[in-house]
Amino acid sequence: MNEIARRLTQRIRDHGPISVADYMKAASAHYYATRDPFGPVGDFVTAPEVSQMFGELLGLWCAETWRAMGSPAHVVLAELGPGRGTLMRDALRAARLAPGFLEAAELHLVETSRVLREKQRETLASHRPAWHDSAADLPDGALLLIANEFFDALPIQQFVRGDDGWRERRIGLAEGQFAFEPGAPSAAFSDAPAGAVRERSPDAVALSSWLGARVVRRGGAALIVDYGYVQGSRGDTMQALKSHRRHDVLRDPGEADVTAHVDFAALAQAAAAAGAKIHGPVEQGAFLHALGIGTRAAKLMEASPAQAAAIAAGLRRLTDPDAMGALFKVLAIADPALPIPGGFA
């Protein structure tokens, strides 16, 4: 039993079962604080590691949105959960094509992991980034924000429909091991068959609401890319990955990546209620094709024929419906004064 498992076990013994959200929050905090989980030798691979084209197109999206904002002399360019800094490195390289954008952009990274901050420092040193522990700490001003596979790691609550109604799922102990058990009754959802599971993430909704209010007040847009669903919860989506394989979510907390599918409808509703204009969500494949990923891939293959097969494989993985193209969605939260941003027409 590792240290975080011992702490959670003692907490349950002292105070009773904990919520799924509390378990997920503790496990994720330990996980990201103690390792670099990305890439083939880590636990999972994200879109920026699949191909440079992903970050490049998001960088051009930011530059074009900046122009639509009237090319302000100063803009907060932020990323939530920047990983190794790969996405932002590629984005800034591509954004050089927009005259004046790099001079206007002040780079800010929201990252709590000291391990990953060091990776980001190595990758992005020439752009003089500043780091923050939360989005609320970002400086005031016009905002362009990217969140790629960030919301899926935010803690969720789970509710199970039993014969006597809905109950929040809790995590207790059974024979010394973590185990799910029913909690207090809840009226959070409408009727459903017994055994149905619903999820919600108060942290994700609160962040989306904050982003909506921020871009309305100061201008700009936020781009959210993640895997998830558009209409209604799809049941139990919490999962854990370790060494690129599925892992028991209740085993070895803090040693595997624990995530859940993102409820894009809830994010859109929260940001719209704050006054923002919502674009999407659209499927990632459609979004990237609308931004010209096919043309970019062709140019890269022409410039590097020896890498043509790898470039084509990256294109397929990012855009094909049976890969990342359909499962991953893209949502923009924008100042209502802005025109429809690229990728959403």
N, C-alpha and C positions, 0 to 999 in steps of 0.2 A: 504494500500500500504506500503510495507516494505522499508527500507532505500535504498537498491540497486535499487529497482524499481523507487523510487523517483529520484535517481541520473541519471538513464538511461532516464527517462522521461524528466528531465531538459536538459540533453545533446541533446536529439532529438529536443526539442523545440528551443534550442539555435543554433544548428548546422545542423539540418536536420537528416533524417533517417540514421541508422547505419547498418553495415554489420552483417550478421548472425555470423560471426567469432567474431566480437567485443562484440556482445550480449552474446555469449556463453562463451567467456573468462571472462567477468565481472561476469556472473552468477556463473561460476564454481569456480572462485577465492573466492567469498564470501561463497559459499556453503562449500568448504573444509576447509576454515579457521575457521568455526564456529561450527563444529560438528564432531562426529565420526559416519559416515553413514553406518557402516558395521553391518551385522548380523541380526537376526530375529527381533530385536527391532529397527533396523535402516531402511534404504531405499532399500538395496539390499544385496545379499550374493555372494561372489566371491569364486572361486575354493578352496583356502586355508581353508575357513571356512566350505566347504562341507566335506572335508576329509583331514587328515594329510598326506595321501598318495601322494597328489599332490605336496606339498612342498618337501617331502622326495625324490621323483623321480627327481625333478628339482635339488635338492642338489647333488644327485648322478651323474646327468648329468654334473653339473659343475665340480665335482671332476674328472670324467672321461675325460672331456675336458682338464682340467689342466694337467692330466697325458699325454695326447696327445700333449700338448704344451712342454713337456719335464720336467714337474714338477718344474717350476721356483720357486726360493726361496721366491719371493714376487709377489703377484698378487692382483690387485684391484678387490674385489668382490663387485659388486654394484647392487642395486635394484632401479628401478624408481617407485615411488608411492608405498611404502611398506605397506600401510594400517596400520594395528595394529602391523605389524612385524610377523604375523603368518606364512606366507610362509617362510620367512628367518629363523625363529626359527626352523621349521621342516626341512628345507634344511640343516642347520648346524648340526642338530642332526644326520641326515643320513650321512652327509659327513665325520663324524668322522671315518667311515669305511675305508676311504682312508688315509693311513699313511702319515703325513706331510702336508696334505691339510689345516687343520685349522691353523697350525703354519704359513703357507705361506700367507693365505688369510687376507687381510686388508679390513674390512667391511665399506662400504660407502653407505649411503642412500640419495637419491634425494627426498626431501620432503619439500614443502613450508608451509604446515599447522603446526602451533605450537601445535594445539590440538593433531594431530596424531603423531607428534614428541614425545610428552610425552608418548603416548601409546607404541611407538616403544622403547623408552628408558626403560620402565618397562619390556618389553618382551625380549630385546636383551642386557641388561646392561652388562652381563658377557662377551660379545664379543666386547665391547668397540667400538661401531659404531661412525662414524663421519657423520655429516649431511651437505648437500649442497642444494642450491636453484635450481640448474640446472645441467644437465649432463656435460655441458662445464666446470663446476667447479671441476669435478673429478680430482684427482691427476694423474700425468703421470705414465705410466707403463703398463704392460700386463693387460688385462681387461677381466673379466667374468661378464656379465651383464644380469640381468633378468628384463623384463618389462611385468608384468601380468596385464591386463586390465588397461593399462596406456594410450596407444595411442588413445583409443576410447574417452577419455576425452579431447583430444586436439581440439582446435577450428577448425571449417570447414567453407568454403565458399560454398554457394549454388547458382546454376545457373538454370534458368527456360527458356525453349524454348517457345517463343510466336510466334504469326503470323509474327512478324517483325524480328525474330532471337532470339539469346540468350541474356538474361539480368541477371545480378547478382541480386539475391534476397536481399532485404533490409528490415529492421524493422523500421516502423514508428509508428504513433499514429492514431487511428480512434476512435472518441468519447472518448478520454482519455485512451484508452486501446492499448496495443501493437498489431501491426498487420503487416503482411507481405505485401510488395509492390514491384513492379519491379524497378530495378535501371538502371544504365547506360548499354548501349549495350556492348556485349562482344563477341569476336571471339574465346573463349577458347575451344570450342568443335565442333565436326563435326555435320552434320545435324541429326535431330531427329524429331519425331512427336511433334506437338504443345502440350504443357503441360508437356513434359518430364523434369525431374529434374536431375541434375548432381552435384556431390559434389567433393571437393578437400580440402586437408589440407596442406597448405604450411609449417606449423610448423612440422607436422609429417614427411613430405618429407625431410625437413632440418635436423631433428634429425636423420633420417635414414642415410642420407648422411654423417653426422658427425660420426655416429657409424661405418659406412663402412670405412671411412678414418682412424679412430682411430685404429681399429683392424688390418688394413693393416700396419700401421706405427709402432704399438707397440706390436702386437700379441694379440690373444685371440678371443673371440666370444661373441655375444649378442643373447639372446633368447627372442623372442617376442611372447606372447600368448594373443590373444584377439578375439573378435567376429568381423566378417567382411566377405568380399567377395574377390575372387581371380581374376576374369576377369570382368572388367567393372563395373561402378557404377550401383547400383540397385535403383536409384531414391532417394527419400527423406527418409533418414534413421535416421534423428535426432529424438531423443526421450528423454522423461524425466520420471524419476521414483521417486515416493514418497511413503514411507510405502509399498514398494513392489507392487505398482500399477502404471499403466500408468498415466501420469500427463500432462496437457497441457503445451507445451514447452514455451509458451508466458505468462503463468500465474505464479505469485510469483517467479520471477527470484532470484536465490540464495537460494531457499528453497527446490529445488528438484535437483536430479542428472541429468544433461543434457549431453548426449553422442551421438555419431554417429558411424556407422559401419566403420571399418578400411579397407582402400583400400590397400590390401597386395601387389598387383601388383605394385603400385606406390612406396611402401616402398622398395620392392626388386629391382626395377629399379634404385632408387636413390643410394642404397648401392652398387649395382653392378657397377654403373658409377664411384663410388669412388674407385673401385678396389677390393672390397670384394667378397668372394665366397658366393653365396646364396644357402641355403638348405631349401627346402619347397617352399611355405607353404604346410603343411599337416594338416589333420583334427586332432583335439585334441585327439579324441578317439583312432585313429590309432597310434598317437605319444605315448600316455601313455601305450597302449598295447605293443608296441615295446620295451618300457622301462621296462616292466614286472609288470604292475599294477595288473594283475590277480594273479600272484604268491604272490605279497605283500599282497593283500587282503586275500588270503587263509591263509597266515601265521598269519595275525592279527586275523582272525576269529578263528583259532586254539588256539591262545594264550588267546583270550577273547571271549569265546562262548556266553556270555551274550550280547555282542555287535555285534554279527554276522549279525543281521538284519540291523543295522545301517551302518555297514561296507559295506554290499552288496548294500544298498540304495545309499551310497556315490559313490561306483564304477559305478553303473548305471547312476547316474546323471552326473558324469564326462565324461563318455565314450559313452553312448548310443546316436545314431544319432538323436533321437527325444528329447534329453535333451541338454547337452553342447557338445556332442561328435562331431557333424558335423558343427554346427554354429561357434564354436571356432576353430581358426587355429593357427598353430605354425610355426614360421619362424626363421631360424638361419642366422645371418650375421657373417661370420667368416673370419679369416686370410686364404688366399688361400693355405698356406703351411700346414694347418691342414687336417687330413683325414676326411671323412664324419662322422659327429658327431652322437651319439646315437639317435635313433628315426627317422632317415631320410634315412636309407639304403633302 
